[in-house]
Amino acid sequence: MPEKTVLRDAEKSANYAAMRYQHLLRDHLILLFDAFSDASGRSPTTISRSIASDSKFYSTIVDGKGFTVGKYDTIAADFAAIWPADVTWPPSVPRPDPEAASITNPTEEKEKWHKKPNPSPTVQN
């Protein structure tokens, strides 16, 4: 009987640790999305559609929903590959190797994201 209790306690401990790390990784992703949104002038939803292949991914993580570590690794590496040179990477987020990115042409993607969107035309009377 004591062995089962020890296993249950170990499982609870492992689950607790995993939840803590997921919160940390979620915070990292939110920091990356927000900083990139500020730098590019695009909404997190637009960025999410391209970077995560899911326009709802950003709102999903903000709402506290789960994601895989693999998804985190892919998104963080994609951000690293297209991050603007003149924008500081969030210091609390470990920067992955941009070579691990899933983006096929990072140079082209950088050019796309670093052009500020055209503001809406103003009507002059």
Backbone as JSON, one array per atom type, in Angstrom:
{
  "sequence": "MPEKTVLRDAEKSANYAAMRYQHLLRDHLILLFDAFSDASGRSPTTISRSIASDSKFYSTIVDGKGFTVGKYDTIAADFAAIWPADVTWPPSVPRPDPEAASITNPTEEKEKWHKKPNPSPTVQN",
  "N": [[0.79, -1.2, 0.0], [1.88, 1.37, 0.8], [3.55, 1.93, -1.4], [1.83, 2.6, -3.53], [0.78, 5.0, -2.59], [3.08, 6.57, -2.58], [3.63, 6.6, -5.34], [1.32, 7.94, -6.27], [1.7, 10.41, -5.02], [4.07, 11.17, -6.29], [3.14, 11.38, -8.92], [1.3, 13.48, -8.62], [3.07, 15.49, -7.9], [4.64, 15.65, -10.24], [2.68, 16.42, -12.08], [2.01, 18.91, -11.0], [4.44, 20.28, -11.31], [4.6, 20.25, -14.11], [2.41, 21.87, -14.74], [3.25, 24.29, -13.68], [5.44, 24.86, -15.34], [4.11, 25.06, -17.76], [2.67, 27.4, -17.38], [4.77, 29.21, -17.23], [5.88, 28.95, -19.83], [3.67, 29.77, -21.3], [3.5, 32.44, -20.48], [5.88, 33.32, -21.65], [5.29, 33.03, -24.4], [3.15, 34.85, -24.67], [4.48, 37.25, -24.08], [6.23, 37.31, -26.3], [4.41, 37.42, -28.49], [3.1, 39.88, -27.88], [5.23, 41.77, -27.87], [6.16, 41.49, -30.49], [3.89, 42.23, -31.86], [3.69, 44.94, -31.11], [6.04, 45.87, -32.33], [5.63, 45.31, -35.06], [3.21, 46.4, -35.7], [0.99, 44.92, -36.18], [-1.9, 42.98, -35.33], [-2.14, 40.68, -32.55], [-3.78, 38.54, -33.3], [-3.56, 38.43, -36.1], [-0.83, 37.89, -36.32], [-0.78, 35.46, -34.98], [-2.26, 33.87, -36.74], [-0.45, 33.52, -38.81], [2.06, 32.73, -37.61], [1.37, 30.65, -35.79], [-0.33, 29.18, -37.27], [-2.99, 29.38, -36.7], [-5.55, 31.41, -36.08], [-6.76, 31.81, -33.65], [-5.0, 31.05, -31.7], [-3.44, 32.82, -30.05], [-5.44, 34.1, -28.44], [-6.37, 31.84, -27.21], [-4.19, 30.98, -25.61], [-3.96, 33.18, -23.94], [-6.33, 32.95, -22.59], [-5.69, 30.86, -20.97], [-5.64, 28.25, -21.87], [-4.33, 25.0, -22.84], [-1.28, 23.92, -24.53], [1.16, 22.28, -26.6], [4.56, 21.38, -25.78], [6.1, 21.11, -28.03], [4.74, 22.8, -29.82], [5.23, 25.23, -28.59], [8.05, 25.33, -28.89], [8.28, 25.45, -31.7], [6.92, 27.86, -32.34], [8.38, 29.77, -30.84], [10.92, 29.51, -32.04], [10.29, 30.29, -34.65], [9.56, 32.97, -34.21], [12.1, 33.87, -33.38], [13.5, 33.63, -35.77], [12.42, 35.64, -37.37], [12.56, 37.94, -35.94], [12.76, 41.44, -35.42], [15.78, 43.22, -35.96], [16.24, 45.61, -34.67], [14.72, 45.54, -32.41], [14.49, 44.68, -29.05], [14.79, 41.41, -27.87], [12.57, 39.85, -25.61], [13.95, 39.86, -22.41], [13.46, 37.92, -20.42], [12.82, 35.65, -21.75], [14.13, 32.74, -23.03], [16.1, 32.72, -25.93], [15.58, 30.88, -28.8], [17.47, 28.96, -31.24], [17.43, 30.41, -34.37], [17.72, 28.82, -36.59], [16.25, 26.59, -36.13], [13.73, 27.14, -36.9], [10.48, 26.76, -38.39], [9.83, 28.14, -40.58], [10.14, 28.54, -44.04], [11.42, 30.46, -45.63], [12.99, 32.67, -44.06], [14.05, 35.27, -44.53], [12.36, 36.46, -46.43], [9.99, 36.38, -44.96], [10.69, 38.1, -42.84], [10.84, 40.54, -44.21], [8.16, 40.84, -44.93], [6.88, 41.09, -42.42], [8.1, 43.28, -41.25], [7.39, 45.54, -42.5], [5.46, 48.21, -41.86], [1.93, 48.15, -41.49], [-0.2, 49.71, -43.9], [-1.68, 52.76, -43.0], [-5.15, 53.5, -42.51], [-6.71, 55.26, -45.16], [-7.13, 58.76, -44.95], [-9.89, 60.92, -45.11], [-10.11, 63.91, -46.74], [-11.62, 67.07, -46.6]],
  "CA": [[0.0, 0.0, 0.0], [2.66, 2.61, 0.79], [4.1, 2.19, -2.73], [0.81, 3.29, -4.31], [0.72, 6.38, -2.1], [4.28, 7.25, -3.07], [3.43, 6.83, -6.77], [0.32, 9.0, -6.44], [2.35, 11.67, -4.64], [5.02, 11.51, -7.36], [2.34, 11.81, -10.06], [0.79, 14.81, -8.3], [4.22, 16.39, -7.96], [5.0, 15.81, -11.65], [1.63, 17.22, -12.7], [2.16, 20.28, -10.5], [5.61, 20.86, -11.97], [4.26, 20.49, -15.51], [1.52, 23.02, -14.8], [4.05, 25.49, -13.45], [6.21, 25.15, -16.54], [3.22, 25.51, -18.82], [2.39, 28.82, -17.11], [5.97, 29.94, -17.61], [5.97, 28.96, -21.29], [2.56, 30.61, -21.77], [3.93, 33.83, -20.29], [6.89, 33.61, -22.67], [4.62, 33.21, -25.7], [2.4, 36.1, -24.64], [5.48, 38.31, -24.21], [6.7, 37.33, -27.68], [3.33, 37.93, -29.34], [2.85, 41.29, -27.6], [6.37, 42.57, -28.33], [6.18, 41.45, -31.95], [2.74, 43.03, -32.28], [4.1, 46.34, -30.97], [7.09, 46.18, -33.32], [5.17, 45.18, -36.45], [1.96, 47.13, -35.91], [-0.06, 43.95, -36.5], [-2.59, 42.45, -34.16], [-1.74, 39.32, -32.17], [-4.57, 37.57, -34.07], [-2.93, 38.33, -37.42], [0.45, 37.2, -36.12], [-1.12, 34.09, -34.61], [-2.68, 33.16, -37.95], [0.73, 33.19, -39.6], [3.1, 32.04, -36.83], [0.85, 29.44, -35.15], [-1.29, 28.57, -38.2], [-4.28, 29.34, -36.0], [-5.85, 32.79, -35.68], [-7.25, 31.83, -32.27], [-3.98, 30.54, -30.77], [-3.1, 33.84, -29.06], [-6.53, 34.24, -27.46], [-6.43, 30.57, -26.48], [-3.19, 30.94, -24.53], [-4.32, 34.24, -22.99], [-7.43, 32.39, -21.79], [-5.15, 29.83, -20.09], [-5.77, 26.9, -22.43], [-3.07, 24.3, -23.01], [-0.57, 23.77, -25.8], [2.26, 21.33, -26.42], [5.92, 21.94, -25.75], [6.51, 21.18, -29.43], [4.14, 24.02, -30.39], [6.01, 26.32, -28.02], [9.37, 25.33, -29.53], [8.13, 25.9, -33.09], [6.55, 29.28, -32.38], [9.51, 30.57, -30.34], [11.97, 29.5, -33.07], [9.81, 31.11, -35.77], [9.74, 34.36, -33.8], [13.54, 34.16, -33.39], [13.95, 33.74, -37.16], [11.94, 36.86, -38.03], [12.57, 39.04, -34.97], [13.44, 42.64, -35.93], [17.11, 43.45, -35.39], [16.23, 46.81, -33.84], [13.81, 45.33, -31.28], [15.09, 43.8, -28.04], [14.1, 40.17, -27.53], [12.26, 39.92, -24.18], [15.07, 39.27, -21.66], [13.08, 36.77, -19.59], [12.49, 34.53, -22.63], [15.31, 32.19, -23.7], [15.96, 32.84, -27.39], [16.01, 29.66, -29.48], [18.25, 29.08, -32.46], [16.55, 30.66, -35.5], [17.86, 27.73, -37.56], [15.24, 25.58, -35.81], [12.43, 27.64, -37.32], [9.75, 26.01, -39.42], [9.65, 29.06, -41.71], [11.02, 28.11, -45.13], [12.2, 31.58, -46.13], [12.94, 33.7, -43.02], [14.33, 36.61, -45.06], [11.12, 36.94, -47.03], [9.04, 36.59, -43.87], [11.1, 39.31, -42.14], [10.43, 41.7, -45.01], [6.71, 40.94, -44.84], [6.44, 41.53, -41.11], [8.72, 44.51, -40.78], [6.75, 46.68, -43.15], [4.29, 48.61, -41.08], [0.73, 48.15, -42.33], [-0.62, 51.03, -44.35], [-2.79, 53.27, -42.2], [-6.37, 53.75, -43.3], [-6.66, 56.59, -45.79], [-7.96, 59.78, -44.32], [-10.69, 61.68, -46.07], [-9.95, 65.35, -46.53], [-12.71, 67.84, -47.2]],
  "C": [[0.84, 1.28, 0.0], [3.23, 2.95, -0.58], [3.11, 2.96, -3.6], [0.71, 4.75, -3.88], [1.91, 7.17, -2.61], [4.14, 7.55, -4.56], [2.43, 7.94, -7.01], [0.93, 10.36, -6.1], [3.33, 12.12, -5.71], [4.27, 12.01, -8.59], [1.8, 13.22, -9.82], [1.92, 15.85, -8.41], [4.62, 16.66, -9.41], [3.96, 16.66, -12.36], [1.72, 18.68, -12.27], [3.32, 20.98, -11.19], [5.3, 21.17, -13.44], [3.36, 21.7, -15.65], [2.3, 24.31, -14.59], [4.85, 25.85, -14.69], [5.32, 25.61, -17.68], [2.86, 26.98, -18.62], [3.58, 29.67, -17.53], [6.08, 30.05, -19.13], [4.85, 29.81, -21.89], [2.93, 32.08, -21.64], [4.97, 34.24, -21.33], [6.23, 33.87, -24.02], [3.84, 34.52, -25.74], [3.35, 37.29, -24.76], [5.96, 38.45, -25.66], [5.64, 37.9, -28.62], [3.13, 39.43, -29.13], [3.99, 42.19, -28.1], [6.42, 42.62, -29.85], [5.03, 42.26, -32.52], [3.08, 44.51, -32.21], [5.09, 46.74, -32.06], [6.56, 46.2, -34.75], [3.91, 45.99, -36.75], [0.81, 46.22, -36.3], [-0.68, 43.43, -35.22], [-2.06, 41.06, -33.81], [-2.52, 38.25, -32.94], [-3.97, 37.35, -35.45], [-1.62, 37.57, -37.33], [0.2, 35.72, -35.82], [-1.51, 33.26, -35.82], [-1.47, 32.69, -38.74], [1.73, 32.32, -38.82], [2.61, 30.7, -36.28], [-0.09, 28.66, -36.07], [-2.67, 28.43, -37.57], [-4.56, 30.75, -35.48], [-6.32, 32.9, -34.23], [-6.2, 31.4, -31.25], [-3.66, 31.55, -29.68], [-4.19, 33.96, -28.01], [-6.67, 32.97, -26.62], [-5.43, 30.54, -25.34], [-3.45, 32.04, -23.5], [-5.43, 33.75, -22.06], [-6.97, 31.24, -20.89], [-5.28, 28.42, -20.6], [-4.38, 26.31, -22.68], [-2.52, 24.31, -24.42], [0.57, 22.81, -25.54], [3.6, 22.05, -26.36], [6.45, 22.06, -27.18], [5.98, 22.43, -30.11], [4.91, 25.23, -29.88], [7.36, 26.45, -28.75], [9.29, 25.88, -30.96], [7.85, 27.4, -33.15], [7.71, 30.16, -31.92], [10.63, 30.62, -31.38], [11.55, 30.33, -34.28], [9.93, 32.6, -35.44], [11.23, 34.73, -33.86], [14.05, 34.37, -34.81], [13.54, 35.06, -37.81], [11.96, 38.08, -37.12], [13.32, 40.24, -35.53], [14.77, 42.89, -35.21], [17.12, 44.64, -34.43], [15.28, 46.72, -32.63], [14.45, 44.33, -30.32], [14.19, 42.59, -27.8], [13.78, 40.24, -26.04], [13.31, 39.17, -23.34], [14.71, 38.05, -20.83], [12.76, 35.52, -20.42], [13.77, 33.99, -23.27], [15.1, 32.22, -25.22], [16.47, 31.56, -28.05], [16.84, 29.96, -30.72], [17.29, 29.31, -33.63], [16.63, 29.58, -36.58], [16.83, 26.63, -37.32], [13.84, 25.98, -36.27], [11.8, 26.77, -38.39], [9.51, 26.87, -40.66], [10.65, 28.7, -42.8], [11.9, 29.23, -45.65], [12.16, 32.73, -45.12], [13.18, 35.12, -43.53], [13.08, 37.23, -45.65], [10.07, 37.24, -45.95], [9.39, 37.86, -43.09], [10.63, 40.55, -42.89], [8.92, 41.92, -44.91], [6.27, 41.56, -43.51], [6.99, 42.88, -40.69], [8.26, 45.74, -41.54], [5.51, 47.0, -42.33], [3.07, 48.6, -42.0], [0.36, 49.58, -42.71], [-1.77, 51.51, -43.48], [-4.0, 53.48, -43.12], [-6.29, 55.14, -43.9], [-7.59, 57.54, -45.07], [-8.68, 60.56, -45.39], [-10.53, 63.15, -45.74], [-11.08, 66.05, -47.25], [-12.18, 69.06, -47.87]]
}
